[in-house]
Amino acid sequence: MVQEGTIDFIGVINWVDATQDIKLKNGTSKPKRTIELLDNSSSNGLSIVLTVWGDQSTYFTGEVGNVVAIKGAKLSLYQGR
């Protein structure tokens, strides 16, 4: 499986965390929201954890069960996961 790069993904929202203010190294804070998306179109299924930062995390209105399409998202590992 690709671990770095960009992806297009269509999935169903499995869970949505509340927005959190994250303290950055420069002393400022930035809002962050984490969302898990599931894709059951293949036999083994896939899931991704999407992190949304800034104003988009505050304005995100998706709910569990909604279908979400993402085009050109940056895919990367965080702390080896």
C-alpha positions in Angstrom: 0.0 0.0 0.0 1.2 3.5 -0.8 2.4 5.3 2.3 3.2 8.8 0.9 1.9 10.9 -2.0 -1.6 12.0 -3.0 -4.8 10.0 -3.2 -8.4 10.3 -4.4 -10.8 8.5 -1.9 -14.6 8.0 -1.6 -15.8 6.6 1.7 -18.4 6.7 4.4 -17.7 8.6 7.6 -17.3 6.1 10.4 -16.6 8.6 13.2 -15.8 12.3 13.6 -13.9 13.8 16.6 -14.8 17.1 18.1 -12.6 20.0 17.0 -9.5 20.5 19.2 -7.1 23.4 19.5 -3.6 22.1 19.0 -0.7 24.1 20.4 2.0 24.6 17.7 5.8 24.8 18.2 5.7 28.6 17.5 3.4 29.1 20.5 0.2 29.6 18.5 -2.8 27.2 18.3 -4.7 25.9 15.4 -8.0 24.0 15.3 -7.9 20.3 14.2 -10.6 17.7 13.6 -10.0 14.0 12.9 -12.4 11.9 10.8 -12.3 8.2 9.9 -13.5 7.2 6.4 -14.3 3.6 5.3 -14.3 2.1 1.8 -15.9 -1.3 1.6 -15.8 -1.6 -2.2 -13.1 -4.3 -2.1 -13.1 -7.6 -0.2 -10.6 -6.3 2.4 -12.0 -2.8 2.7 -9.9 0.3 3.5 -10.0 3.0 6.1 -8.2 6.3 6.3 -8.0 8.8 9.1 -8.4 12.3 7.7 -7.1 15.3 9.6 -8.6 18.6 8.8 -6.9 21.8 10.0 -7.8 25.4 10.4 -11.2 26.9 9.4 -12.1 23.8 7.5 -12.1 21.8 10.8 -14.5 24.3 12.3 -16.9 24.4 9.4 -17.0 20.7 8.6 -20.6 19.5 8.9 -20.3 15.8 7.9 -21.9 13.2 10.1 -21.5 9.4 10.6 -22.9 7.6 7.6 -22.4 10.5 5.1 -20.5 9.7 1.9 -17.4 11.9 1.4 -15.3 12.3 -1.8 -11.7 13.6 -1.5 -9.6 14.5 -4.5 -5.8 15.0 -4.3 -5.4 14.6 -0.5 -1.9 14.4 0.9 -1.2 11.0 2.2 1.5 10.6 4.8 2.4 8.6 7.9 2.3 10.3 11.3 4.5 8.7 14.0 4.9 5.6 11.8 1.1 5.0 11.5 
